[in-house]
């Protein structure tokens, strides 16, 4: 006769090695039943009325619950066994397909016309010709293209592959045995491919890049060109809504995506537009040094390093150097890197950024504002004149419109009044007052509500850099300007520069700056001074506004900020 199975919730152990005897009981009835099902008796240890412990048969409800759980688990195990068998069968069949596919070999048909090599965006009718979608009429051009697999779609026995080469996209149609080779049936995104075929117009109602497709007659995936699939596929490495840290660690892969690459294309176009506009306005480009021994925006944000035994810094701005060539070269500009050691993790700050700076000679403050408005508006015009770039911007920022001119001009004192009237407090929760350095959040809120570009001017002397010219009508303030854009805030900072020697020397003393280190800058006031001014524009912020990106980290190639200096 089978022995009773014992369960003791206090001393029992739920393990496959447990005997279930009085001296070695299980801990739970559920586990006991799963290990030793359909036994004649299950005894649980309970406390009697007199406080002693005794073995009593398990209740019917408890037994029913244990039985139901056991049956459920048995069915689940049965299903898993069936699925495992099905998976094994599918894997066996897949391996057979792979083995058959490996037997298929491709050879280029040498009787076909010689293929001409083109980029994927080539549309010049003198170079490429499309055959009619139904195959009638004149043959299409046979081309040889190189690219990476951007998308793959299978429809019955036809493989539709969209290639990308950095210049454009092209849908390639693989049919017949071309779609049955081992390379074809294991094709993964980002695989590099060499493809030959005839260009066709798309059938009516179909959609593909450029409204055309390549009917493939031969292709090659050279050694080392194949990208991994499965767990190591790029779609598993980086995902659109993935962890931001993971995405930044894998920025080199993120840059292959539609959004990131579109922003980079716009960035290239915008930088080219700045160069073009500056040439239109007859500014000359110079390349100031990045290794310096002077400060421009205060010592707290300097990156310091040892320079052959001397202390040196990474440049905060090229402004001072640009000023030195005004007498010899006229109006000048540069597009260089600037560095700020700001311990800030806001979406608007970077430790390394692209700084577009210009200095203009013999001007007034109004001239400076007019110039800034012209440059920014003209850069947008030049950028949007390229239909490819305009399409990228439309996709990234559908609501974008060319800023209306003239830009709104608002003095600092007027901004303080506006913030008070609209109940937007300062960082201490108090109403704004003259002398406050308007905080980023308040500044951005004001800009977003007004919803147009703003030239915010005439900031107090105490909150601006030592070199800024005081307003002759109100010496409490400087002839300074910040350009504020909706959604981003400040993207440009500029001013007229002090042109009086004595005034500049007094500014050095007021700020505790050793004048001897700036002799080369001070000499500009000694040897033929002039009224001049300039500005610095953060390219990443400009792009964040133009492309409607939440953070400037997404508008540069590899962002650098506190805590990140890789990859």
C-alpha positions as CSV (number, residue, x, y, z in Angstrom):
1,X,0.0,0.0,0.0
2,X,1.3,3.5,-0.9
3,X,2.4,5.6,2.0
4,X,0.7,9.0,2.7
5,X,2.3,12.1,1.5
6,X,3.2,14.6,4.3
7,X,3.1,18.4,4.1
8,X,4.4,20.7,6.8
9,X,4.4,24.4,6.0
10,X,6.8,25.1,8.9
11,X,9.5,22.5,8.4
12,X,8.9,21.1,4.9
13,X,11.0,21.6,1.8
14,X,9.6,21.9,-1.7
15,X,12.3,20.0,-3.7
16,X,12.3,17.2,-6.2
17,X,14.5,15.2,-3.8
18,X,12.0,15.5,-0.9
19,X,10.5,12.1,0.0
20,X,7.2,13.4,1.4
21,X,7.5,11.2,4.5
22,X,6.7,12.2,8.0
23,X,10.3,12.9,8.7
24,X,10.9,14.6,5.3
25,X,7.7,16.5,4.4
26,X,7.0,18.9,1.5
27,X,6.3,22.5,2.4
28,X,3.1,23.0,0.2
29,X,0.4,20.8,-1.0
30,X,0.6,22.2,-4.5
31,X,4.2,21.2,-4.9
32,X,3.7,17.8,-3.2
33,X,0.9,17.0,-5.6
34,X,3.0,18.0,-8.6
35,X,5.8,15.7,-7.5
36,X,3.6,12.8,-6.3
37,X,0.2,13.0,-8.0
38,X,-2.9,10.9,-7.3
39,X,-1.7,9.4,-4.0
40,X,-4.3,7.9,-1.7
41,X,-3.7,10.4,1.1
42,X,-2.1,13.8,1.6
43,X,-1.6,14.7,5.3
44,X,-0.9,18.3,6.4
45,X,0.4,19.1,9.8
46,X,-1.9,21.4,11.8
47,X,-2.3,22.7,15.3
48,X,-4.9,20.9,17.4
49,X,-7.2,22.6,20.0
50,X,-4.8,21.8,22.8
51,X,-1.9,23.4,20.9
52,X,-0.3,20.1,19.9
53,X,0.6,19.4,16.3
54,X,-1.0,16.5,14.4
55,X,-1.3,15.1,10.9
56,X,-4.7,15.6,9.2
57,X,-6.0,14.8,5.7
58,X,-5.8,17.8,3.3
59,X,-9.2,19.5,2.7
60,X,-11.2,18.7,-0.5
61,X,-10.9,22.3,-1.6
62,X,-7.2,22.3,-1.2
63,X,-6.8,19.0,-3.0
64,X,-9.0,20.3,-5.8
65,X,-6.9,23.4,-6.1
66,X,-3.7,21.4,-6.2
67,X,-5.2,19.0,-8.8
68,X,-6.3,21.9,-11.0
69,X,-2.8,23.4,-10.8
70,X,-1.2,20.1,-11.6
71,X,-3.5,19.5,-14.7
72,X,-2.8,23.1,-15.9
73,X,0.9,22.6,-15.6
74,X,0.7,19.2,-17.3
75,X,-1.2,20.7,-20.3
76,X,1.3,23.6,-20.4
77,X,4.2,21.1,-20.4
78,X,2.5,19.1,-23.2
79,X,2.0,22.3,-25.3
80,X,5.6,23.3,-24.7
81,X,6.7,19.8,-25.8
82,X,4.6,20.1,-28.9
83,X,6.0,23.6,-29.6
84,X,9.5,22.4,-29.1
85,X,8.9,19.5,-31.5
86,X,7.4,22.0,-34.0
87,X,10.3,24.3,-33.6
88,X,12.7,21.5,-34.1
89,X,10.9,20.4,-37.2
90,X,10.8,24.0,-38.5
91,X,14.5,24.4,-37.8
92,X,15.2,21.1,-39.6
93,X,13.2,22.3,-42.6
94,X,14.9,25.7,-42.5
95,X,18.3,24.0,-42.5
96,X,17.2,22.0,-45.5
97,X,16.1,25.2,-47.3
98,X,19.5,26.8,-46.4
99,X,21.4,23.9,-47.7
100,X,19.5,24.0,-51.0
101,X,19.9,27.7,-51.2
102,X,23.7,27.4,-50.8
103,X,23.7,25.2,-53.9
104,X,22.4,28.1,-56.0
105,X,25.1,30.0,-57.7
106,X,24.8,33.2,-59.7
107,X,26.7,34.3,-62.8
108,X,26.5,37.6,-64.5
109,X,25.0,37.4,-68.0
110,X,27.8,38.8,-70.1
111,X,25.4,39.2,-73.1
112,X,23.7,42.1,-71.3
113,X,24.8,45.7,-71.9
114,X,27.7,46.9,-69.8
115,X,26.4,48.4,-66.5
116,X,27.3,52.0,-65.7
117,X,28.1,52.8,-62.1
118,X,25.9,55.5,-60.6
119,X,24.9,56.8,-57.2
120,X,21.4,55.9,-56.0
121,X,20.1,59.4,-56.5
122,X,21.2,59.7,-60.1
123,X,18.3,61.0,-62.2
124,X,20.0,62.9,-65.1
125,X,18.2,61.7,-68.2
126,X,21.5,62.0,-70.1
127,X,22.8,59.2,-67.9
128,X,19.9,57.0,-66.9
129,X,16.7,56.0,-68.6
130,X,13.7,54.2,-67.2
131,X,11.9,51.3,-69.0
132,X,8.1,51.4,-68.9
133,X,6.6,49.5,-66.0
134,X,5.0,46.9,-68.3
135,X,8.3,46.2,-70.0
136,X,7.3,47.8,-73.3
137,X,9.2,50.3,-75.3
138,X,12.9,51.2,-75.0
139,X,15.0,49.4,-72.5
140,X,16.0,51.1,-69.3
141,X,19.7,51.8,-68.4
142,X,21.6,48.9,-66.9
143,X,23.4,50.2,-63.9
144,X,25.8,49.1,-61.2
145,X,25.0,50.4,-57.7
146,X,26.5,50.0,-54.2
147,X,24.6,50.5,-51.0
148,X,23.5,49.1,-47.7
149,X,20.2,47.4,-47.1
150,X,17.8,49.9,-45.5
151,X,14.6,47.8,-45.7
152,X,13.7,44.3,-46.8
153,X,10.2,43.1,-47.7
154,X,9.3,39.7,-49.1
155,X,6.2,39.1,-51.2
156,X,5.7,35.5,-52.4
157,X,8.8,34.7,-54.3
158,X,9.9,38.3,-54.8
159,X,12.3,40.2,-52.6
160,X,12.0,44.0,-52.4
161,X,15.2,45.6,-51.0
162,X,15.6,49.3,-50.4
163,X,19.3,50.3,-50.7
164,X,20.8,53.4,-49.1
165,X,24.2,55.0,-50.0
166,X,24.1,58.4,-48.3
167,X,23.0,60.1,-51.5
168,X,19.6,58.5,-52.0
169,X,17.5,55.4,-51.8
170,X,16.6,52.8,-54.5
171,X,14.2,49.9,-54.4
172,X,15.7,46.8,-55.9
173,X,13.5,43.9,-57.0
174,X,15.0,40.4,-56.7
175,X,13.0,37.7,-58.5
176,X,13.5,34.0,-59.5
177,X,16.6,32.3,-58.2
178,X,18.1,35.7,-57.3
179,X,15.6,35.7,-54.4
180,X,16.3,32.1,-53.4
181,X,20.1,32.2,-52.8
182,X,21.4,31.8,-49.3
183,X,22.5,35.4,-49.2
184,X,19.0,36.5,-50.3
185,X,17.0,34.5,-47.7
186,X,19.3,35.5,-44.9
187,X,19.6,39.2,-46.0
188,X,19.8,41.5,-42.9
189,X,19.6,45.3,-42.7
190,X,22.9,47.2,-43.1
191,X,24.4,44.5,-45.3
192,X,26.5,46.1,-48.0
193,X,25.6,44.9,-51.6
194,X,26.8,45.4,-55.1
195,X,23.8,45.2,-57.5
196,X,23.4,45.3,-61.2
197,X,20.1,45.6,-63.1
198,X,17.8,47.6,-65.4
199,X,15.9,50.7,-64.2
200,X,12.1,50.6,-64.6
201,X,9.4,53.1,-63.9
202,X,7.0,52.0,-61.1
203,X,3.6,50.5,-61.9
204,X,0.6,52.7,-61.4
205,X,-0.4,53.0,-57.7
206,X,3.0,51.7,-56.5
207,X,5.3,53.7,-54.3
208,X,9.1,53.7,-54.0
209,X,11.9,56.3,-53.7
210,X,12.1,58.4,-56.9
211,X,9.1,56.5,-58.3
212,X,11.4,53.9,-59.9
213,X,12.9,50.6,-59.2
214,X,15.9,48.4,-60.2
215,X,15.1,45.0,-61.7
216,X,18.1,43.0,-60.5
217,X,19.9,40.6,-62.8
218,X,23.0,40.1,-60.7
219,X,24.3,41.0,-57.3
220,X,27.3,40.3,-55.0
221,X,27.7,40.4,-51.2
222,X,31.5,40.5,-50.9
223,X,33.4,39.0,-48.0
224,X,32.9,41.0,-44.8
225,X,29.9,42.9,-46.2
226,X,27.2,40.9,-44.5
227,X,25.6,42.4,-41.4
228,X,24.4,40.1,-38.6
229,X,20.8,39.1,-38.1
230,X,19.1,37.6,-35.0
231,X,20.0,38.9,-31.6
232,X,22.8,41.0,-32.9
233,X,20.8,42.7,-35.7
234,X,21.0,46.4,-35.7
235,X,17.2,46.7,-35.0
236,X,18.0,45.0,-31.6
237,X,21.0,47.1,-30.9
238,X,19.2,50.4,-31.4
239,X,15.5,51.2,-31.2
240,X,13.8,54.5,-31.7
241,X,12.3,54.7,-28.2
242,X,15.2,52.9,-26.5
243,X,17.2,53.9,-23.4
244,X,18.8,57.3,-24.2
245,X,22.1,56.1,-22.6
246,X,22.1,53.0,-24.9
247,X,21.3,55.1,-27.9
248,X,24.2,57.5,-27.2
249,X,26.6,54.6,-26.5
250,X,25.6,53.3,-30.0
251,X,25.4,56.7,-31.7
252,X,27.5,55.3,-34.5
253,X,24.5,53.0,-35.4
254,X,21.8,55.6,-34.6
255,X,23.3,57.8,-37.2
256,X,22.2,55.3,-39.8
257,X,18.6,55.9,-39.0
258,X,16.2,58.1,-40.9
259,X,15.9,60.9,-38.3
260,X,19.5,61.1,-37.2
261,X,20.8,61.1,-40.8
262,X,18.2,63.6,-41.9
263,X,19.4,66.0,-39.2
264,X,23.0,65.5,-40.3
265,X,22.0,66.2,-43.9
266,X,20.3,69.5,-42.8
267,X,23.4,70.4,-40.7
268,X,25.6,70.0,-43.7
269,X,23.3,72.2,-45.7
270,X,23.0,74.9,-43.0
271,X,26.8,75.1,-42.5
272,X,27.2,75.5,-46.3
273,X,24.5,78.2,-46.3
274,X,26.3,80.2,-43.6
275,X,29.5,80.1,-45.7
276,X,27.6,81.1,-48.8
277,X,25.7,84.0,-47.1
278,X,28.9,85.3,-45.5
279,X,30.5,85.3,-49.0
280,X,27.5,87.2,-50.3
281,X,28.0,89.8,-47.6
282,X,31.8,89.9,-48.2
283,X,32.9,88.5,-44.9
284,X,36.2,86.6,-45.0
285,X,36.8,83.3,-43.2
286,X,39.6,82.9,-40.7
287,X,40.7,80.0,-38.5
288,X,41.6,81.2,-34.9
289,X,43.4,78.9,-32.5
290,X,41.6,76.5,-30.1
291,X,44.5,76.4,-27.6
292,X,44.5,79.7,-25.7
293,X,45.7,81.4,-22.5
294,X,43.0,84.0,-22.1
295,X,39.3,83.8,-21.2
296,X,36.3,85.3,-22.9
297,X,33.2,84.2,-20.9
298,X,34.5,83.9,-17.4
299,X,37.0,81.5,-15.7
300,X,34.4,79.1,-14.3
301,X,33.8,77.4,-17.6
302,X,37.3,77.0,-18.8
303,X,38.8,73.6,-19.7
304,X,42.4,73.9,-18.3
305,X,45.4,71.8,-19.3
306,X,49.2,71.8,-19.1
307,X,50.8,73.3,-22.2
308,X,54.5,72.4,-22.0
309,X,54.6,73.5,-18.4
310,X,52.3,76.5,-18.8
311,X,48.6,76.8,-18.0
312,X,46.4,76.9,-21.1
313,X,42.7,76.5,-22.0
314,X,40.5,75.2,-24.7
315,X,38.9,78.3,-26.3
316,X,35.5,79.5,-25.1
317,X,35.1,81.7,-28.2
318,X,37.2,83.0,-31.1
319,X,35.8,86.5,-30.8
320,X,39.0,88.2,-29.4
321,X,41.1,86.8,-32.3
322,X,38.5,87.8,-34.9
323,X,38.7,91.3,-33.6
324,X,42.5,91.4,-34.2
325,X,42.1,90.9,-38.0
326,X,39.4,93.6,-38.6
327,X,42.1,96.2,-39.5
328,X,43.7,94.0,-42.1
329,X,40.9,91.9,-43.5
330,X,37.7,93.8,-42.9
331,X,34.6,91.9,-41.7
332,X,35.4,88.3,-40.8
333,X,33.9,85.1,-39.6
334,X,34.8,81.6,-38.4
335,X,33.0,78.3,-37.9
336,X,35.0,76.5,-35.2
337,X,34.6,74.4,-32.1
338,X,34.2,76.2,-28.7
339,X,34.4,74.5,-25.3
340,X,32.6,75.3,-22.1
341,X,33.2,73.3,-18.9
342,X,29.7,73.9,-17.7
343,X,28.4,71.3,-15.2
344,X,25.0,71.4,-16.8
345,X,22.9,68.6,-18.2
346,X,20.1,70.6,-19.7
347,X,18.9,69.9,-23.2
348,X,20.5,73.1,-24.4
349,X,24.0,72.7,-23.3
350,X,27.1,70.9,-24.7
351,X,30.7,71.0,-23.5
352,X,31.9,71.1,-27.1
353,X,29.8,72.9,-29.8
354,X,30.1,74.4,-33.2
355,X,30.4,78.2,-32.9
356,X,29.6,80.4,-35.8
357,X,31.2,83.8,-35.0
358,X,31.5,87.1,-36.9
359,X,33.0,90.5,-36.2
360,X,32.1,93.6,-38.2
361,X,34.0,96.9,-38.4
362,X,32.8,100.5,-38.4
363,X,29.2,99.7,-37.5
364,X,26.5,100.9,-35.1
365,X,24.4,98.6,-32.8
366,X,21.5,98.9,-35.2
367,X,23.8,97.8,-38.0
368,X,24.7,94.7,-36.0
369,X,21.0,93.8,-35.4
370,X,20.2,94.3,-39.1
371,X,23.1,92.2,-40.1
372,X,22.1,89.4,-37.7
373,X,18.5,89.4,-39.0
374,X,19.8,89.3,-42.7
375,X,22.2,86.5,-42.1
376,X,19.7,84.2,-40.2
377,X,16.9,84.8,-42.7
378,X,19.1,84.4,-45.7
379,X,20.6,81.2,-44.3
380,X,17.1,79.7,-44.0
381,X,16.3,80.9,-47.6
382,X,19.5,79.3,-49.0
383,X,18.9,76.1,-47.1
384,X,15.2,75.7,-48.2
385,X,16.2,76.4,-51.8
386,X,17.6,72.9,-52.0
387,X,14.4,70.7,-52.5
388,X,16.1,67.6,-51.0
389,X,17.0,69.5,-47.8
390,X,13.6,71.2,-47.7
391,X,12.0,67.8,-47.8
392,X,14.1,66.6,-44.8
393,X,13.1,69.8,-42.8
394,X,9.4,69.3,-43.8
395,X,9.6,65.7,-42.5
396,X,11.4,66.7,-39.2
397,X,9.4,69.9,-38.6
398,X,6.2,70.0,-40.6
399,X,5.0,73.4,-39.0
400,X,8.3,75.2,-39.8
401,X,7.9,78.6,-41.5
402,X,10.4,81.2,-42.6
403,X,10.6,83.7,-39.7
404,X,8.8,87.0,-40.4
405,X,10.9,90.1,-40.7
406,X,11.6,92.3,-39.0
407,X,12.3,90.3,-35.8
408,X,10.7,91.6,-32.7
409,X,13.1,93.9,-30.8
410,X,12.7,94.0,-27.0
411,X,14.9,95.7,-24.5
412,X,15.9,93.9,-21.3
413,X,13.9,96.4,-19.2
414,X,10.8,95.7,-21.4
415,X,11.3,91.9,-20.9
416,X,11.5,92.4,-17.1
417,X,8.2,94.3,-17.3
418,X,6.6,91.6,-19.5
419,X,7.7,88.8,-17.1
420,X,6.2,90.7,-14.1
421,X,2.9,91.4,-16.0
422,X,2.6,87.7,-17.0
423,X,3.4,86.4,-13.5
424,X,6.6,84.5,-14.5
425,X,8.9,84.6,-11.4
426,X,12.7,84.4,-11.2
427,X,14.6,81.4,-9.9
428,X,13.9,82.5,-6.3
429,X,10.2,82.6,-7.0
430,X,10.1,86.4,-6.8
431,X,9.0,88.9,-9.4
432,X,11.8,89.8,-11.9
433,X,13.7,93.0,-11.2
434,X,16.3,95.0,-13.0
435,X,19.7,93.3,-12.6
436,X,18.3,89.7,-12.7
437,X,20.0,87.4,-15.1
438,X,16.8,86.1,-16.7
439,X,16.7,82.3,-16.2
440,X,16.5,79.9,-19.1
441,X,13.1,78.6,-18.2
442,X,11.5,82.1,-17.9
443,X,13.3,83.3,-21.1
444,X,12.0,80.3,-23.0
445,X,8.5,80.6,-21.7
446,X,8.3,84.2,-22.8
447,X,9.7,83.4,-26.2
448,X,7.2,80.5,-26.7
449,X,4.3,82.7,-25.7
450,X,5.3,85.6,-28.0
451,X,6.0,82.9,-30.6
452,X,8.4,84.8,-32.9
453,X,12.1,85.5,-33.0
454,X,13.1,88.1,-30.5
455,X,16.2,90.4,-30.3
456,X,16.5,90.9,-26.6
457,X,18.8,93.9,-26.1
458,X,20.5,96.2,-23.6
459,X,21.4,93.9,-20.8
460,X,22.9,95.3,-17.5
461,X,26.6,95.8,-17.4
462,X,26.9,93.5,-14.3
463,X,25.6,90.4,-16.0
464,X,27.5,90.7,-19.3
465,X,31.1,90.2,-20.4
466,X,33.9,92.7,-19.7
467,X,34.4,93.7,-23.3
468,X,30.8,94.8,-24.1
469,X,30.2,98.5,-25.0
470,X,28.1,100.5,-22.6
471,X,25.0,102.3,-24.0
472,X,25.9,106.0,-24.1
473,X,22.3,106.9,-23.4
474,X,22.1,104.6,-20.4
475,X,25.4,103.5,-19.0
476,X,23.7,101.0,-16.7
477,X,23.3,98.7,-19.7
478,X,25.3,97.4,-22.6
479,X,24.8,97.4,-26.4
480,X,24.2,93.7,-26.3
481,X,21.8,91.3,-27.9
482,X,20.5,87.7,-27.5
483,X,18.4,86.3,-30.3
484,X,15.7,84.0,-28.9
485,X,13.8,81.4,-30.9
486,X,10.6,79.7,-30.0
487,X,11.1,76.2,-28.6
488,X,14.8,76.6,-28.0
489,X,15.5,80.0,-26.4
490,X,18.8,81.8,-27.0
491,X,20.7,80.8,-30.1
492,X,22.8,84.0,-30.6
493,X,24.7,86.3,-28.3
494,X,26.3,89.5,-29.5
495,X,27.3,93.0,-28.7
496,X,29.2,96.1,-29.7
497,X,32.7,95.8,-28.4
498,X,34.5,98.4,-26.2
499,X,36.6,100.6,-28.6
500,X,38.1,103.0,-26.0
501,X,41.5,102.1,-24.6
502,X,41.0,103.6,-21.1
503,X,37.5,102.1,-20.8
504,X,38.8,98.6,-21.6
505,X,41.7,99.0,-19.1
506,X,39.1,99.9,-16.4
507,X,37.0,96.9,-17.3
508,X,40.1,94.6,-16.9
509,X,40.6,96.1,-13.4
510,X,36.9,95.8,-12.5
511,X,36.8,92.1,-13.4
512,X,40.2,91.3,-11.9
513,X,41.6,90.3,-15.3
514,X,45.4,90.8,-15.8
515,X,45.7,93.3,-18.6
516,X,49.2,92.1,-19.5
517,X,47.8,88.8,-20.8
518,X,45.6,90.7,-23.2
519,X,48.2,93.1,-24.6
520,X,47.5,91.8,-28.2
521,X,43.7,92.5,-27.7
522,X,44.2,95.8,-26.1
523,X,46.5,97.0,-28.9
524,X,43.5,97.0,-31.2
525,X,42.4,100.1,-29.3
526,X,45.8,101.6,-29.3
527,X,46.6,101.4,-33.0
528,X,43.6,102.9,-34.8
529,X,40.4,101.9,-32.9
530,X,37.0,101.7,-34.4
531,X,33.3,101.1,-33.5
532,X,32.9,97.4,-34.1
533,X,30.7,94.5,-32.9
534,X,30.0,90.9,-33.4
535,X,28.3,87.7,-32.2
536,X,28.4,84.0,-31.7
537,X,25.7,81.6,-32.9
538,X,25.4,78.0,-31.6
539,X,24.9,75.8,-34.6
540,X,23.4,73.0,-32.6
541,X,20.8,75.2,-31.1
542,X,20.0,76.7,-34.5
543,X,19.5,73.2,-35.8
544,X,17.4,72.2,-32.8
545,X,15.0,75.1,-33.7
546,X,15.0,74.4,-37.5
547,X,14.6,70.6,-37.2
548,X,12.4,70.6,-34.1
549,X,14.8,68.4,-32.0
550,X,14.2,68.3,-28.3
551,X,17.9,68.4,-27.4
552,X,21.0,69.8,-29.0
553,X,22.6,66.3,-28.3
554,X,20.7,65.1,-31.4
555,X,21.9,67.9,-33.7
556,X,25.7,67.1,-33.5
557,X,27.6,64.0,-34.6
558,X,28.8,62.8,-31.2
559,X,27.6,65.0,-28.3
560,X,30.1,65.9,-25.5
561,X,28.7,67.1,-22.2
562,X,29.3,66.5,-18.5
563,X,29.7,62.7,-18.0
564,X,30.0,61.8,-21.7
565,X,33.1,61.7,-23.9
566,X,32.4,58.6,-25.9
567,X,32.2,57.1,-28.4
